[in-house]
Amino acid sequence: MVERDESLQDFLNAAKTAYLSRATEPASAGSLNKIFATLETPAPHANATSGRLPVCHYLDEIAAHTNSFPADLQFMMKKFRAIEPALHWRPRQGDCTGASENFSENHANTMILGPGGLEERKDVWLGVSLVGPNVRYPDHRHPPEETYLVISPGEFRQKQQEWVYVKKGETFYNPPNIVHAMRSFDLPLLVFWALNA
């Protein structure tokens, strides 16, 4: 039987609590319940390389403000910070349609569970996107449905609809294959994402 690293399990427990208490849309709640039920079975630990990109210095800025977060988000961020040094942060690959001109050097993504993550999984992807101030992430789409958990506020959009402001601690659900994007303002944007792959 595969055993999961204790610090990763602690993070997943905290993420489950934070996500499920905030998912107000039925489709999102249903997706998250499936995701966290699947994650009760660990996958083999991957020997992923770790590393940060320059934009990751904003993680420290965001962490400095977690004392104003609700208790469950504070706890989740504490557990995330414990595993973050083992994660490999990367720039987005592929099409960058709609991205702001400053996007390239001002964003980073990391996979916690899934391809290139701490557990190499195909069934569930759990990861993080970090976007520097005043940056628009490109339009993108993917077959799996997705729920964001927003740690620092920003705006989100689907198709060509109006941008929606999402506050700290709120969730935003993306149905399968829908075109979606996000953007930050004067503060960096940090968002967790959970995909039922």
N, CA and C atoms as an extended XYZ file, in Angstrom:
591
Properties=species:S:1:pos:R:3:atomname:S:1:resname:S:1:resid:I:1 pbc="F F F"
N         0.834       -1.200        0.000 N   MET     1
C         0.000        0.000        0.000 CA  MET     1
C         0.870        1.251        0.000 C   MET     1
N         0.515        2.210       -0.843 N   VAL     2
C         1.269        3.456       -0.929 CA  VAL     2
C         0.939        4.333        0.272 C   VAL     2
N         1.970        4.892        0.882 N   GLU     3
C         1.760        5.828        1.983 CA  GLU     3
C         2.080        7.234        1.498 C   GLU     3
N         1.259        8.171        1.919 N   ARG     4
C         1.433        9.568        1.511 CA  ARG     4
C         2.271       10.302        2.544 C   ARG     4
N         3.106       11.198        2.061 N   ASP     5
C         3.897       12.050        2.946 CA  ASP     5
C         2.968       12.816        3.892 C   ASP     5
N         3.328       12.878        5.160 N   GLU     6
C         2.461       13.475        6.172 CA  GLU     6
C         2.176       14.951        5.896 C   GLU     6
N         3.176       15.689        5.456 N   SER     7
C         2.958       17.119        5.208 CA  SER     7
C         2.011       17.336        4.030 C   SER     7
N         2.079       16.467        3.018 N   LEU     8
C         1.156       16.563        1.888 CA  LEU     8
C        -0.254       16.207        2.338 C   LEU     8
N        -0.392       15.179        3.159 N   GLN     9
C        -1.719       14.807        3.656 CA  GLN     9
C        -2.319       15.921        4.511 C   GLN     9
N        -1.482       16.560        5.326 N   ASP    10
C        -1.967       17.687        6.133 CA  ASP    10
C        -2.500       18.812        5.244 C   ASP    10
N        -1.773       19.093        4.156 N   PHE    11
C        -2.245       20.122        3.233 CA  PHE    11
C        -3.573       19.716        2.597 C   PHE    11
N        -3.680       18.467        2.159 N   LEU    12
C        -4.913       18.013        1.509 CA  LEU    12
C        -6.101       18.064        2.462 C   LEU    12
N        -5.886       17.728        3.716 N   ASN    13
C        -6.961       17.833        4.704 CA  ASN    13
C        -7.421       19.278        4.854 C   ASN    13
N        -6.451       20.185        4.922 N   ALA    14
C        -6.783       21.607        5.066 CA  ALA    14
C        -7.468       22.143        3.811 C   ALA    14
N        -6.997       21.718        2.630 N   ALA    15
C        -7.596       22.161        1.366 CA  ALA    15
C        -9.031       21.646        1.238 C   ALA    15
N        -9.260       20.416        1.635 N   LYS    16
C       -10.616       19.851        1.581 CA  LYS    16
C       -11.570       20.668        2.442 C   LYS    16
N       -11.158       20.984        3.652 N   THR    17
C       -12.006       21.770        4.553 CA  THR    17
C       -12.313       23.139        3.952 C   THR    17
N       -11.282       23.817        3.452 N   ALA    18
C       -11.471       25.164        2.902 CA  ALA    18
C       -12.326       25.135        1.646 C   ALA    18
N       -12.029       24.220        0.744 N   TYR    19
C       -12.783       24.136       -0.507 CA  TYR    19
C       -14.254       23.815       -0.261 C   TYR    19
N       -14.515       22.743        0.505 N   LEU    20
C       -15.890       22.266        0.637 CA  LEU    20
C       -16.774       23.213        1.440 C   LEU    20
N       -16.170       24.013        2.297 N   SER    21
C       -16.976       24.973        3.059 CA  SER    21
C       -17.330       26.207        2.232 C   SER    21
N       -16.697       26.363        1.060 N   ARG    22
C       -16.879       27.571        0.268 CA  ARG    22
C       -17.519       27.341       -1.094 C   ARG    22
N       -17.618       26.110       -1.526 N   ALA    23
C       -18.183       25.814       -2.837 CA  ALA    23
C       -19.704       25.914       -2.770 C   ALA    23
N       -20.249       26.996       -3.289 N   THR    24
C       -21.685       27.251       -3.175 CA  THR    24
C       -22.468       26.731       -4.385 C   THR    24
N       -21.807       26.578       -5.519 N   GLU    25
C       -22.492       26.104       -6.719 CA  GLU    25
C       -22.589       24.577       -6.692 C   GLU    25
N       -23.761       24.009       -6.942 N   PRO    26
C       -23.911       22.543       -6.868 CA  PRO    26
C       -22.922       21.766       -7.741 C   PRO    26
N       -22.682       22.231       -8.973 N   ALA    27
C       -21.746       21.522       -9.852 CA  ALA    27
C       -20.344       21.525       -9.263 C   ALA    27
N       -19.943       22.644       -8.683 N   SER    28
C       -18.630       22.744       -8.050 CA  SER    28
C       -18.532       21.823       -6.835 C   SER    28
N       -19.545       21.855       -5.981 N   ALA    29
C       -19.542       21.000       -4.791 CA  ALA    29
C       -19.489       19.528       -5.176 C   ALA    29
N       -20.251       19.144       -6.206 N   GLY    30
C       -20.237       17.758       -6.657 CA  GLY    30
C       -18.874       17.351       -7.179 C   GLY    30
N       -18.252       18.226       -7.965 N   SER    31
C       -16.918       17.959       -8.494 CA  SER    31
C       -15.902       17.801       -7.368 C   SER    31
N       -15.943       18.716       -6.410 N   LEU    32
C       -14.980       18.684       -5.308 CA  LEU    32
C       -15.163       17.451       -4.431 C   LEU    32
N       -16.395       17.035       -4.206 N   ASN    33
C       -16.618       15.822       -3.426 CA  ASN    33
C       -16.005       14.611       -4.118 C   ASN    33
N       -16.124       14.530       -5.445 N   LYS    34
C       -15.506       13.439       -6.201 CA  LYS    34
C       -13.983       13.515       -6.110 C   LYS    34
N       -13.454       14.733       -6.266 N   ILE    35
C       -12.002       14.923       -6.228 CA  ILE    35
C       -11.423       14.469       -4.895 C   ILE    35
N       -11.996       14.953       -3.800 N   PHE    36
C       -11.412       14.628       -2.503 CA  PHE    36
C       -11.684       13.175       -2.090 C   PHE    36
N       -12.755       12.578       -2.613 N   ALA    37
C       -12.961       11.144       -2.396 CA  ALA    37
C       -11.882       10.341       -3.127 C   ALA    37
N       -11.566       10.737       -4.349 N   THR    38
C       -10.504       10.075       -5.114 CA  THR    38
C        -9.164       10.210       -4.418 C   THR    38
N        -8.919       11.379       -3.820 N   LEU    39
C        -7.629       11.641       -3.179 CA  LEU    39
C        -7.451       10.898       -1.858 C   LEU    39
N        -8.476       10.225       -1.385 N   GLU    40
C        -8.302        9.392       -0.200 CA  GLU    40
C        -7.359        8.230       -0.478 C   GLU    40
N        -7.197        7.879       -1.738 N   THR    41
C        -6.236        6.841       -2.128 CA  THR    41
C        -4.977        7.506       -2.658 C   THR    41
N        -3.875        7.399       -1.934 N   PRO    42
C        -2.634        8.030       -2.402 CA  PRO    42
C        -2.118        7.383       -3.686 C   PRO    42
N        -1.395        8.150       -4.458 N   ALA    43
C        -0.663        7.649       -5.622 CA  ALA    43
C         0.821        7.627       -5.270 C   ALA    43
N         1.617        6.881       -6.028 N   PRO    44
C         3.052        6.843       -5.733 CA  PRO    44
C         3.671        8.239       -5.726 C   PRO    44
N         4.586        8.438       -4.805 N   HIS    45
C         5.300        9.712       -4.705 CA  HIS    45
C         6.195        9.885       -5.925 C   HIS    45
N         6.119       11.041       -6.552 N   ALA    46
C         6.948       11.327       -7.724 CA  ALA    46
C         8.237       12.007       -7.298 C   ALA    46
N         9.292       11.768       -8.044 N   ASN    47
C        10.574       12.427       -7.786 CA  ASN    47
C        10.672       13.697       -8.616 C   ASN    47
N         9.747       14.613       -8.353 N   ALA    48
C         9.699       15.856       -9.109 CA  ALA    48
C        10.824       16.790       -8.665 C   ALA    48
N        11.356       17.544       -9.618 N   THR    49
C        12.342       18.562       -9.269 CA  THR    49
C        11.608       19.780       -8.722 C   THR    49
N        12.257       20.491       -7.829 N   SER    50
C        11.650       21.688       -7.256 CA  SER    50
C        12.336       22.921       -7.823 C   SER    50
N        11.695       24.057       -7.661 N   GLY    51
C        12.303       25.292       -8.122 CA  GLY    51
C        11.279       26.401       -8.265 C   GLY    51
N        11.720       27.601       -7.985 N   ARG    52
C        10.874       28.786       -8.082 CA  ARG    52
C        11.263       29.625       -9.288 C   ARG    52
N        10.303       30.417       -9.764 N   LEU    53
C        10.560       31.466      -10.746 CA  LEU    53
C        10.633       32.799      -10.005 C   LEU    53
N        11.217       33.841      -10.614 N   PRO    54
C        11.346       35.126       -9.917 CA  PRO    54
C        10.029       35.678       -9.368 C   PRO    54
N         8.915       35.489      -10.086 N   VAL    55
C         7.625       36.016       -9.642 CA  VAL    55
C         7.190       35.406       -8.308 C   VAL    55
N         7.783       34.283       -7.929 N   CYS    56
C         7.383       33.607       -6.694 CA  CYS    56
C         7.714       34.399       -5.430 C   CYS    56
N         8.464       35.498       -5.569 N   HIS    57
C         8.703       36.318       -4.375 CA  HIS    57
C         7.394       36.882       -3.829 C   HIS    57
N         6.358       36.940       -4.691 N   TYR    58
C         5.056       37.423       -4.216 CA  TYR    58
C         4.415       36.459       -3.219 C   TYR    58
N         4.831       35.213       -3.210 N   LEU    59
C         4.298       34.275       -2.222 CA  LEU    59
C         4.566       34.762       -0.804 C   LEU    59
N         5.750       35.330       -0.590 N   ASP    60
C         6.096       35.836        0.737 CA  ASP    60
C         5.230       37.035        1.104 C   ASP    60
N         4.935       37.884        0.118 N   GLU    61
C         4.073       39.044        0.355 CA  GLU    61
C         2.664       38.590        0.736 C   GLU    61
N         2.153       37.611        0.020 N   ILE    62
C         0.816       37.096        0.321 CA  ILE    62
C         0.792       36.436        1.691 C   ILE    62
N         1.812       35.653        1.993 N   ALA    63
C         1.885       34.965        3.291 CA  ALA    63
C         1.934       35.955        4.447 C   ALA    63
N         2.528       37.108        4.218 N   ALA    64
C         2.634       38.114        5.284 CA  ALA    64
C         1.282       38.671        5.691 C   ALA    64
N         0.267       38.494        4.839 N   HIS    65
C        -1.061       39.032        5.125 CA  HIS    65
C        -2.062       37.952        5.547 C   HIS    65
N        -1.594       36.737        5.762 N   THR    66
C        -2.534       35.664        6.084 CA  THR    66
C        -3.152       35.807        7.470 C   THR    66
N        -2.580       36.644        8.338 N   ASN    67
C        -3.183       36.812        9.671 CA  ASN    67
C        -4.560       37.464        9.600 C   ASN    67
N        -4.892       38.057        8.449 N   SER    68
C        -6.226       38.643        8.266 CA  SER    68
C        -7.193       37.646        7.618 C   SER    68
N        -6.724       36.446        7.316 N   PHE    69
C        -7.558       35.436        6.658 CA  PHE    69
C        -8.452       34.738        7.675 C   PHE    69
N        -9.577       34.169        7.232 N   PRO    70
C       -10.336       33.263        8.098 CA  PRO    70
C        -9.447       32.105        8.557 C   PRO    70
N        -9.779       31.522        9.694 N   ALA    71
C        -8.908       30.525       10.318 CA  ALA    71
C        -8.597       29.348        9.396 C   ALA    71
N        -9.592       28.876        8.648 N   ASP    72
C        -9.328       27.699        7.804 CA  ASP    72
C        -8.405       28.035        6.640 C   ASP    72
N        -8.495       29.259        6.102 N   LEU    73
C        -7.570       29.655        5.039 CA  LEU    73
C        -6.161       29.886        5.584 C   LEU    73
N        -6.070       30.449        6.774 N   GLN    74
C        -4.753       30.589        7.416 CA  GLN    74
C        -4.087       29.224        7.546 C   GLN    74
N        -4.885       28.247        8.006 N   PHE    75
C        -4.351       26.903        8.230 CA  PHE    75
C        -3.943       26.265        6.905 C   PHE    75
N        -4.770       26.428        5.889 N   MET    76
C        -4.435       25.874        4.577 CA  MET    76
C        -3.150       26.480        4.032 C   MET    76
N        -3.011       27.799        4.158 N   MET    77
C        -1.794       28.449        3.665 CA  MET    77
C        -0.560       28.021        4.453 C   MET    77
N        -0.725       27.809        5.750 N   LYS    78
C         0.389       27.313        6.555 CA  LYS    78
C         0.845       25.945        6.052 C   LYS    78
N        -0.118       25.073        5.769 N   LYS    79
C         0.214       23.728        5.293 CA  LYS    79
C         0.758       23.775        3.862 C   LYS    79
N         0.263       24.720        3.050 N   PHE    80
C         0.817       24.885        1.708 CA  PHE    80
C         2.262       25.345        1.777 C   PHE    80
N         2.544       26.288        2.648 N   ARG    81
C         3.921       26.787        2.776 CA  ARG    81
C         4.880       25.680        3.197 C   ARG    81
N         4.377       24.681        3.913 N   ALA    82
C         5.232       23.567        4.335 CA  ALA    82
C         5.642       22.683        3.153 C   ALA    82
N         4.768       22.552        2.150 N   ILE    83
C         5.114       21.708        0.997 CA  ILE    83
C         5.661       22.503       -0.186 C   ILE    83
N         5.502       23.818       -0.174 N   GLU    84
C         5.869       24.641       -1.333 CA  GLU    84
C         7.329       24.504       -1.754 C   GLU    84
N         8.293       24.366       -0.814 N   PRO    85
C         9.681       24.230       -1.264 CA  PRO    85
C         9.947       22.992       -2.134 C   PRO    85
N         9.067       22.007       -2.083 N   ALA    86
C         9.245       20.793       -2.894 CA  ALA    86
C         8.594       20.907       -4.268 C   ALA    86
N         7.882       22.004       -4.528 N   LEU    87
C         7.142       22.142       -5.775 CA  LEU    87
C         7.988       22.762       -6.878 C   LEU    87
N         7.627       22.449       -8.113 N   HIS    88
C         8.326       22.981       -9.284 CA  HIS    88
C         7.423       23.995       -9.967 C   HIS    88
N         7.786       25.269       -9.882 N   TRP    89
C         7.025       26.352      -10.504 CA  TRP    89
C         7.479       26.517      -11.947 C   TRP    89
N         6.510       26.660      -12.851 N   ARG    90
C         6.806       26.758      -14.283 CA  ARG    90
C         5.981       27.869      -14.925 C   ARG    90
N         6.459       28.411      -16.041 N   PRO    91
C         5.609       29.324      -16.818 CA  PRO    91
C         4.606       28.523      -17.638 C   PRO    91
N         3.533       29.159      -18.023 N   ARG    92
C         2.542       28.510      -18.882 CA  ARG    92
C         3.162       28.205      -20.241 C   ARG    92
N         2.841       27.045      -20.771 N   GLN    93
C         3.286       26.653      -22.105 CA  GLN    93
C         2.108       26.766      -23.076 C   GLN    93
N         2.398       27.012      -24.337 N   GLY    94
C         1.353       26.986      -25.350 CA  GLY    94
C         0.751       28.351      -25.634 C   GLY    94
N        -0.473       28.326      -26.126 N   ASP    95
C        -1.179       29.519      -26.597 CA  ASP    95
C        -1.368       30.536      -25.469 C   ASP    95
N        -1.053       31.781      -25.746 N   CYS    96
C        -1.219       32.847      -24.760 CA  CYS    96
C        -2.159       33.934      -25.274 C   CYS    96
N        -3.162       33.539      -26.035 N   THR    97
C        -4.141       34.476      -26.574 CA  THR    97
C        -4.813       35.266      -25.456 C   THR    97
N        -4.818       36.579      -25.605 N   GLY    98
C        -5.480       37.443      -24.641 CA  GLY    98
C        -4.620       37.877      -23.475 C   GLY    98
N        -3.438       37.307      -23.327 N   ALA    99
C        -2.576       37.666      -22.192 CA  ALA    99
C        -2.078       39.104      -22.316 C   ALA    99
N        -1.838       39.731      -21.175 N   SER   100
C        -1.248       41.068      -21.183 CA  SER   100
C         0.222       40.979      -21.598 C   SER   100
N         0.777       42.095      -22.047 N   GLU   101
C         2.161       42.102      -22.528 CA  GLU   101
C         3.160       41.723      -21.439 C   GLU   101
N         2.799       41.975      -20.184 N   ASN   102
C         3.716       41.687      -19.071 CA  ASN   102
C         3.520       40.286      -18.492 C   ASN   102
N         2.753       39.441      -19.180 N   PHE   103
C         2.408       38.123      -18.646 CA  PHE   103
C         3.617       37.204      -18.510 C   PHE   103
N         4.455       37.157      -19.514 N   SER   104
C         5.513       36.150      -19.605 CA  SER   104
C         6.362       36.037      -18.337 C   SER   104
N         6.820       37.167      -17.822 N   GLU   105
C         7.716       37.146      -16.661 CA  GLU   105
C         6.981       37.320      -15.330 C   GLU   105
N         5.661       37.415      -15.398 N   ASN   106
C         4.909       37.770      -14.188 CA  ASN   106
C         3.827       36.755      -13.827 C   ASN   106
N         4.143       35.491      -14.041 N   HIS   107
C         3.229       34.436      -13.620 CA  HIS   107
C         4.023       33.153      -13.388 C   HIS   107
N         3.411       32.230      -12.669 N   ALA   108
C         3.988       30.895      -12.452 CA  ALA   108
C         2.866       29.949      -12.057 C   ALA   108
N         2.997       28.717      -12.467 N   ASN   109
C         2.060       27.663      -12.104 CA  ASN   109
C         2.830       26.503      -11.494 C   ASN   109
N         2.175       25.781      -10.605 N   THR   110
C         2.785       24.562      -10.080 CA  THR   110
C         1.718       23.509       -9.878 C   THR   110
N         2.092       22.275      -10.118 N   MET   111
C         1.216       21.131       -9.916 CA  MET   111
C         1.573       20.498       -8.572 C   MET   111
N         0.570       20.376       -7.708 N   ILE   112
C         0.774       19.686       -6.437 CA  ILE   112
C         0.557       18.188       -6.620 C   ILE   112
N        -0.585       17.841       -7.218 N   LEU   113
C        -0.903       16.454       -7.560 CA  LEU   113
C        -1.286       16.417       -9.024 C   LEU   113
N        -0.679       15.510       -9.785 N   GLY   114
C        -0.932       15.435      -11.214 CA  GLY   114
C         0.390       15.387      -11.961 C   GLY   114
N         0.390       15.568      -13.274 N   PRO   115
C         1.625       15.497      -14.058 CA  PRO   115
C         2.679       16.479      -13.564 C   PRO   115
N         3.829       15.960      -13.154 N   GLY   116
C         4.913       16.796      -12.644 CA  GLY   116
C         4.757       17.223      -11.201 C   GLY   116
N         3.742       16.709      -10.515 N   GLY   117
C         3.494       17.081       -9.123 CA  GLY   117
C         4.130       16.127       -8.134 C   GLY   117
N         3.769       16.275       -6.880 N   LEU   118
C         4.333       15.426       -5.825 CA  LEU   118
C         3.810       13.994       -5.905 C   LEU   118
N         2.606       13.841       -6.435 N   GLU   119
C         2.080       12.538       -6.807 CA  GLU   119
C         1.726       12.599       -8.284 C   GLU   119
N         2.237       11.657       -9.049 N   GLU   120
C         1.996       11.628      -10.497 CA  GLU   120
C         0.639       10.969      -10.743 C   GLU   120
N        -0.398       11.806      -10.902 N   ARG   121
C        -1.761       11.293      -11.036 CA  ARG   121
C        -2.351       11.685      -12.384 C   ARG   121
N        -3.280       10.853      -12.875 N   LYS   122
C        -4.029       11.185      -14.081 CA  LYS   122
C        -5.492       11.455      -13.769 C   LYS   122
N        -5.946       11.061      -12.570 N   ASP   123
C        -7.368       11.163      -12.238 CA  ASP   123
C        -7.762       12.521      -11.664 C   ASP   123
N        -6.869       13.135      -10.916 N   VAL   124
C        -7.134       14.421      -10.259 CA  VAL   124
C        -5.902       15.300      -10.397 C   VAL   124
N        -6.132       16.571      -10.717 N   TRP   125
C        -5.052       17.549      -10.736 CA  TRP   125
C        -5.357       18.616       -9.703 C   TRP   125
N        -4.371       18.908       -8.887 N   LEU   126
C        -4.499       19.972       -7.891 CA  LEU   126
C        -3.253       20.832       -7.988 C   LEU   126
N        -3.447       22.134       -8.186 N   GLY   127
C        -2.289       22.990       -8.367 CA  GLY   127
C        -2.575       24.435       -8.004 C   GLY   127
N        -1.640       25.299       -8.374 N   VAL   128
C        -1.672       26.698       -7.973 CA  VAL   128
C        -1.206       27.574       -9.129 C   VAL   128
N        -1.851       28.709       -9.287 N   SER   129
C        -1.376       29.748      -10.208 CA  SER   129
C        -1.094       31.022       -9.413 C   SER   129
N         0.013       31.645       -9.730 N   LEU   130
C         0.413       32.917       -9.134 CA  LEU   130
C         0.600       33.921      -10.265 C   LEU   130
N        -0.079       35.061      -10.146 N   VAL   131
C        -0.031       36.099      -11.176 CA  VAL   131
C         0.382       37.401      -10.497 C   VAL   131
N         1.407       38.054      -11.027 N   GLY   132
C         1.863       39.314      -10.459 CA  GLY   132
C         0.825       40.415      -10.641 C   GLY   132
N         1.059       41.583      -10.053 N   PRO   133
C         0.095       42.686      -10.150 CA  PRO   133
C        -0.136       43.149      -11.587 C   PRO   133
N        -1.394       43.489      -11.864 N   ASN   134
C        -1.792       44.071      -13.149 CA  ASN   134
C        -1.395       43.199      -14.341 C   ASN   134
N        -1.740       41.932      -14.228 N   VAL   135
C        -1.435       40.945      -15.271 CA  VAL   135
C        -2.721       40.227      -15.664 C   VAL   135
N        -2.904       40.022      -16.961 N   ARG   136
C        -4.030       39.226      -17.448 CA  ARG   136
C        -3.514       37.879      -17.917 C   ARG   136
N        -4.068       36.822      -17.348 N   TYR   137
C        -3.754       35.449      -17.747 CA  TYR   137
C        -4.473       35.165      -19.066 C   TYR   137
N        -3.890       34.354      -19.946 N   PRO   138
C        -4.513       34.148      -21.255 CA  PRO   138
C        -5.810       33.348      -21.193 C   PRO   138
N        -6.621       33.503      -22.242 N   ASP   139
C        -7.771       32.637      -22.430 CA  ASP   139
C        -7.274       31.204      -22.598 C   ASP   139
N        -7.934       30.279      -21.946 N   HIS   140
C        -7.552       28.878      -22.083 CA  HIS   140
C        -8.755       27.995      -21.790 C   HIS   140
N        -8.637       26.726      -22.120 N   ARG   141
C        -9.720       25.774      -21.884 CA  ARG   141
C        -9.113       24.389      -21.709 C   ARG   141
N        -9.858       23.498      -21.078 N   HIS   142
C        -9.413       22.117      -20.889 CA  HIS   142
C       -10.635       21.241      -20.632 C   HIS   142
N       -10.563       19.978      -21.015 N   PRO   143
C       -11.713       19.088      -20.837 CA  PRO   143
C       -12.186       18.933      -19.389 C   PRO   143
N       -11.292       18.833      -18.395 N   PRO   144
C       -11.812       18.642      -17.032 CA  PRO   144
C       -12.503       19.889      -16.475 C   PRO   144
N       -13.560       19.681      -15.707 N   GLU   145
C       -14.154       20.780      -14.944 CA  GLU   145
C       -13.165       21.207      -13.863 C   GLU   145
N       -13.327       22.435      -13.380 N   GLU   146
C       -12.312       23.012      -12.490 CA  GLU   146
C       -12.978       23.943      -11.482 C   GLU   146
N       -12.469       23.912      -10.262 N   THR   147
C       -12.899       24.892       -9.259 CA  THR   147
C       -11.677       25.614       -8.721 C   THR   147
N       -11.717       26.936       -8.816 N   TYR   148
C       -10.684       27.772       -8.209 CA  TYR   148
C       -11.056       28.064       -6.754 C   TYR   148
N       -10.044       28.117       -5.909 N   LEU   149
C       -10.176       28.687       -4.568 CA  LEU   149
C        -9.256       29.898       -4.538 C   LEU   149
N        -9.844       31.069       -4.416 N   VAL   150
C        -9.111       32.326       -4.569 CA  VAL   150
C        -8.536       32.752       -3.209 C   VAL   150
N        -7.230       32.917       -3.158 N   ILE   151
C        -6.548       33.304       -1.917 CA  ILE   151
C        -6.342       34.806       -1.856 C   ILE   151
N        -6.016       35.432       -2.968 N   SER   152
C        -5.971       36.888       -3.033 CA  SER   152
C        -6.867       37.303       -4.198 C   SER   152
N        -7.629       38.382       -4.045 N   PRO   153
C        -8.717       38.680       -4.974 CA  PRO   153
C        -8.253       39.047       -6.378 C   PRO   153
N        -9.167       38.817       -7.317 N   GLY   154
C        -8.934       39.165       -8.707 CA  GLY   154
C       -10.226       39.055       -9.476 C   GLY   154
N       -10.126       39.117      -10.804 N   GLU   155
C       -11.306       38.993      -11.646 CA  GLU   155
C       -11.180       37.768      -12.546 C   GLU   155
N       -12.340       37.159      -12.815 N   PHE   156
C       -12.403       35.936      -13.602 CA  PHE   156
C       -13.498       36.083      -14.648 C   PHE   156
N       -13.333       35.346      -15.750 N   ARG   157
C       -14.296       35.469      -16.829 CA  ARG   157
C       -14.396       34.151      -17.588 C   ARG   157
N       -15.579       33.914      -18.138 N   GLN   158
C       -15.819       32.764      -18.997 CA  GLN   158
C       -16.332       33.255      -20.343 C   GLN   158
N       -15.852       32.624      -21.419 N   LYS   159
C       -16.175       33.032      -22.793 CA  LYS   159
C       -15.878       34.528      -22.938 C   LYS   159
N       -16.804       35.270      -23.513 N   GLN   160
C       -16.627       36.716      -23.656 CA  GLN   160
C       -17.567       37.476      -22.727 C   GLN   160
N       -17.952       36.840      -21.635 N   GLN   161
C       -18.850       37.467      -20.676 CA  GLN   161
C       -18.116       38.532      -19.861 C   GLN   161
N       -18.868       39.247      -19.047 N   GLU   162
C       -18.279       40.277      -18.194 CA  GLU   162
C       -17.336       39.645      -17.175 C   GLU   162
N       -16.311       40.399      -16.789 N   TRP   163
C       -15.413       39.960      -15.731 CA  TRP   163
C       -16.166       39.940      -14.401 C   TRP   163
N       -15.855       38.955      -13.567 N   VAL   164
C       -16.489       38.785      -12.261 CA  VAL   164
C       -15.417       38.934      -11.176 C   VAL   164
N       -15.647       39.856      -10.247 N   TYR   165
C       -14.704       40.049       -9.137 CA  TYR   165
C       -14.936       38.937       -8.111 C   TYR   165
N       -13.866       38.252       -7.742 N   VAL   166
C       -13.943       37.162       -6.774 CA  VAL   166
C       -13.061       37.511       -5.583 C   VAL   166
N       -13.661       37.534       -4.418 N   LYS   167
C       -12.972       37.937       -3.196 CA  LYS   167
C       -12.131       36.800       -2.618 C   LYS   167
N       -11.256       37.180       -1.730 N   LYS   168
C       -10.448       36.218       -0.984 CA  LYS   168
C       -11.364       35.202       -0.312 C   LYS   168
N       -11.047       33.925       -0.505 N   GLY   169
C       -11.803       32.872        0.142 CA  GLY   169
C       -13.021       32.395       -0.618 C   GLY   169
N       -13.298       32.982       -1.790 N   GLU   170
C       -14.424       32.529       -2.593 CA  GLU   170
C       -13.951       31.529       -3.652 C   GLU   170
N       -14.910       30.779       -4.201 N   THR   171
C       -14.591       29.829       -5.259 CA  THR   171
C       -15.190       30.310       -6.581 C   THR   171
N       -14.648       29.757       -7.675 N   PHE   172
C       -15.143       30.073       -9.020 CA  PHE   172
C       -15.064       28.785       -9.821 C   PHE   172
N       -16.204       28.378      -10.389 N   TYR   173
C       -16.312       27.088      -11.074 CA  TYR   173
C       -16.279       27.263      -12.585 C   TYR   173
N       -15.457       26.439      -13.253 N   ASN   174
C       -15.374       26.414      -14.705 CA  ASN   174
C       -15.873       25.065      -15.215 C   ASN   174
N       -17.003       25.043      -15.945 N   PRO   175
C       -17.482       23.789      -16.529 CA  PRO   175
C       -16.472       23.227      -17.533 C   PRO   175
N       -16.617       21.964      -17.907 N   PRO   176
C       -15.685       21.363      -18.884 CA  PRO   176
C       -15.637       22.147      -20.191 C   PRO   176
N       -14.411       22.339      -20.683 N   ASN   177
C       -14.155       22.917      -22.013 CA  ASN   177
C       -14.557       24.373      -22.195 C   ASN   177
N       -14.916       25.075      -21.145 N   ILE   178
C       -15.285       26.474      -21.303 CA  ILE   178
C       -14.027       27.343      -21.382 C   ILE   178
N       -14.035       28.322      -22.266 N   VAL   179
C       -12.912       29.272      -22.336 CA  VAL   179
C       -12.992       30.180      -21.116 C   VAL   179
N       -11.863       30.339      -20.412 N   HIS   180
C       -11.860       31.159      -19.207 CA  HIS   180
C       -10.512       31.844      -19.037 C   HIS   180
N       -10.501       32.882      -18.198 N   ALA   181
C        -9.294       33.665      -17.961 CA  ALA   181
C        -9.400       34.336      -16.596 C   ALA   181
N        -8.294       34.908      -16.143 N   MET   182
C        -8.281       35.643      -14.876 CA  MET   182
C        -7.316       36.815      -15.011 C   MET   182
N        -7.471       37.787      -14.106 N   ARG   183
C        -6.552       38.924      -14.124 CA  ARG   183
C        -6.436       39.500      -12.711 C   ARG   183
N        -5.278       40.077      -12.469 N   SER   184
C        -4.997       40.709      -11.179 CA  SER   184
C        -5.103       42.216      -11.309 C   SER   184
N        -5.062       42.868      -10.150 N   PHE   185
C        -5.039       44.335      -10.109 CA  PHE   185
C        -3.719       44.777       -9.491 C   PHE   185
N        -3.755       45.652       -8.512 N   ASP   186
C        -2.518       46.180       -7.935 CA  ASP   186
C        -1.843       45.205       -6.978 C   ASP   186
N        -2.499       44.104       -6.663 N   LEU   187
C        -1.928       43.079       -5.796 CA  LEU   187
C        -1.755       41.791       -6.582 C   LEU   187
N        -0.810       40.945       -6.198 N   PRO   188
C        -0.674       39.656       -6.880 CA  PRO   188
C        -1.904       38.784       -6.618 C   PRO   188
N        -2.175       37.907       -7.555 N   LEU   189
C        -3.309       36.990       -7.477 CA  LEU   189
C        -2.778       35.582       -7.240 C   LEU   189
N        -3.306       34.919       -6.219 N   LEU   190
C        -2.944       33.531       -5.925 CA  LEU   190
C        -4.219       32.712       -5.894 C   LEU   190
N        -4.233       31.651       -6.680 N   VAL   191
C        -5.443       30.834       -6.783 CA  VAL   191
C        -5.060       29.356       -6.850 C   VAL   191
N        -5.752       28.541       -6.053 N   PHE   192
C        -5.627       27.099       -6.131 CA  PHE   192
C        -6.661       26.597       -7.137 C   PHE   192
N        -6.334       25.507       -7.822 N   TRP   193
C        -7.295       24.916       -8.750 CA  TRP   193
C        -7.344       23.402       -8.561 C   TRP   193
N        -8.567       22.902       -8.676 N   ALA   194
C        -8.811       21.466       -8.524 CA  ALA   194
C        -9.576       20.988       -9.746 C   ALA   194
N        -9.007       20.034      -10.468 N   LEU   195
C        -9.601       19.522      -11.696 CA  LEU   195
C        -9.900       18.044      -11.556 C   LEU   195
N       -11.119       17.679      -11.919 N   ASN   196
C       -11.540       16.288      -11.932 CA  ASN   196
C       -11.160       15.720      -13.294 C   ASN   196
N        -9.915       15.299      -13.423 N   ALA   197
C        -9.346       14.974      -14.730 CA  ALA   197
C        -9.770       13.610      -15.246 C   ALA   197
